[in-house]
């Protein structure tokens, strides 16, 4: 929570009530202006104004606080008083000033529209030292005469800076911003490199368009923007974006999507046109049709969820959920009429795979896994193979698209495993290779330079069937799905160490 401490309480309480753990990092605080001269002059001629406009509760409190010092009594209200939103209107009401109806949107342009005809009117706008120019510009063009005295300044809050740096080290899920100045203070507190890293890893909540623009200037698309621009709406938007989906609903969508992809695979088999994304890297009409069929199912049921797929740009809106999709894993096989390929889908929430499935339409084999609930094949519980040592293991592998450049390297690993393992296979579908490890048909699998969509579903299948998935050095994967698959080692767990010993040169 980056709001100043005096204003953060209500929004923090709303978020806490919705189940969030709130960390206070008040990055800015309000202080008096460098000079009171302008505001004091305005306070002494209140009777001359036709209207007063307040764009923030900060401006209200600074205005009335100074009025008590200068006038020793409440200032005279002009004929019309306007507030940008309900929080500002509430602050004015505490001091006995009541506003005209609020604008239809809580920003300067909408407020100017609400004021209507202002030609010839003398308008007072007490504001921040770095107040936005949108509202004054509109009113000037409409013929109003403006006084814009500085009522307060926002400056960095050292306490908030310390709290933010501590939170960045420990990790957090959301950063909520209620002003452009808070965004600027966030960047100043962390520095350019750490700001860029943090904003890639967390989701951002913006109070309104001006704050969203400040975030975009830092390269961060807001995950949510409050509509209307109120604390209640901001809390509701964060809660809606973070709402947990029903495991049953996720599984139902997963199965429906896999079968829809399988239908497209069968329809296009032996007839789909082929093009190439790179050397030995084909894409068929069926890949595109299967991917669309999957996303049609997913987004119809979960329209706010993100996706990471092989054949199109990812959606990264800040959702807790990411569907990692390979519509046809084994496209080289598919494009040659070799019937060994499948659709692969994993549902990931905050870096944890909750559910996953791989469907082989040529064998009508549906592999499914749920986090903590095991893995199945057509409803039958799966368990990894029993080979206790590498000499007893049947292994399977694949070769990356750069195999024409690194043939000797990859062949070297094959040679070493042929010496040590019982035997070796190469199928052309990493997703099905992982599913077969889970099913106990093979005991181990390794491959270089895979993509997240190749391995996301298979990883959960193997783990839920009692196996193990790491990189070649035995390290677990990160929580960022985009990094998964670069060096994939999966096994029944018993032969993992032996495979790592062979793959040690690939670290």
HELIX and SHEET records of a PDB file:
HELIX    1   1 UNK A    5  UNK A   17  1                                  13    
HELIX    2   2 UNK A   37  UNK A   44  1                                   8    
HELIX    3   3 UNK A   46  UNK A   48  5                                   3    
HELIX    4   4 UNK A   57  UNK A   70  1                                  14    
HELIX    5   5 UNK A   86  UNK A   94  1                                   9    
HELIX    6   6 UNK A  108  UNK A  115  1                                   8    
HELIX    7   7 UNK A  134  UNK A  141  1                                   8    
HELIX    8   8 UNK A  158  UNK A  170  1                                  13    
HELIX    9   9 UNK A  180  UNK A  190  1                                  11    
HELIX   10  10 UNK A  192  UNK A  201  1                                  10    
HELIX   11  11 UNK A  209  UNK A  217  1                                   9    
HELIX   12  12 UNK A  231  UNK A  242  1                                  12    
HELIX   13  13 UNK A  247  UNK A  268  1                                  22    
HELIX   14  14 UNK A  285  UNK A  301  1                                  17    
HELIX   15  15 UNK A  331  UNK A  335  1                                   5    
HELIX   16  16 UNK A  390  UNK A  392  5                                   3    
HELIX   17  17 UNK A  407  UNK A  420  1                                  14    
HELIX   18  18 UNK A  430  UNK A  438  1                                   9    
HELIX   19  19 UNK A  452  UNK A  464  1                                  13    
HELIX   20  20 UNK A  481  UNK A  483  5                                   3    
HELIX   21  21 UNK A  496  UNK A  503  1                                   8    
HELIX   22  22 UNK A  504  UNK A  506  5                                   3    
SHEET    1   A 3 UNK A  28  UNK A  31  0                                        
SHEET    2   A 3 UNK A 150  UNK A 156 -1                                        
SHEET    3   A 3 UNK A 127  UNK A 128  1                                        
SHEET    1   B 4 UNK A  80  UNK A  83  0                                        
SHEET    2   B 4 UNK A  51  UNK A  54  1                                        
SHEET    3   B 4 UNK A 122  UNK A 124  1                                        
SHEET    4   B 4 UNK A 145  UNK A 147  1                                        
SHEET    1   C 3 UNK A 174  UNK A 177  0                                        
SHEET    2   C 3 UNK A 203  UNK A 206  1                                        
SHEET    3   C 3 UNK A 224  UNK A 225  1                                        
SHEET    1   D 2 UNK A 274  UNK A 278  0                                        
SHEET    2   D 2 UNK A 281  UNK A 284 -1                                        
SHEET    1   E 7 UNK A 306  UNK A 309  0                                        
SHEET    2   E 7 UNK A 321  UNK A 329  1                                        
SHEET    3   E 7 UNK A 342  UNK A 349 -1                                        
SHEET    4   E 7 UNK A 352  UNK A 360 -1                                        
SHEET    5   E 7 UNK A 365  UNK A 370 -1                                        
SHEET    6   E 7 UNK A 374  UNK A 377 -1                                        
SHEET    7   E 7 UNK A 380  UNK A 381 -1                                        
SHEET    1   F 5 UNK A 423  UNK A 426  0                                        
SHEET    2   F 5 UNK A 394  UNK A 397  1                                        
SHEET    3   F 5 UNK A 444  UNK A 448  1                                        
SHEET    4   F 5 UNK A 487  UNK A 491 -1                                        
SHEET    5   F 5 UNK A 468  UNK A 470 -1                                        
END                                                                             
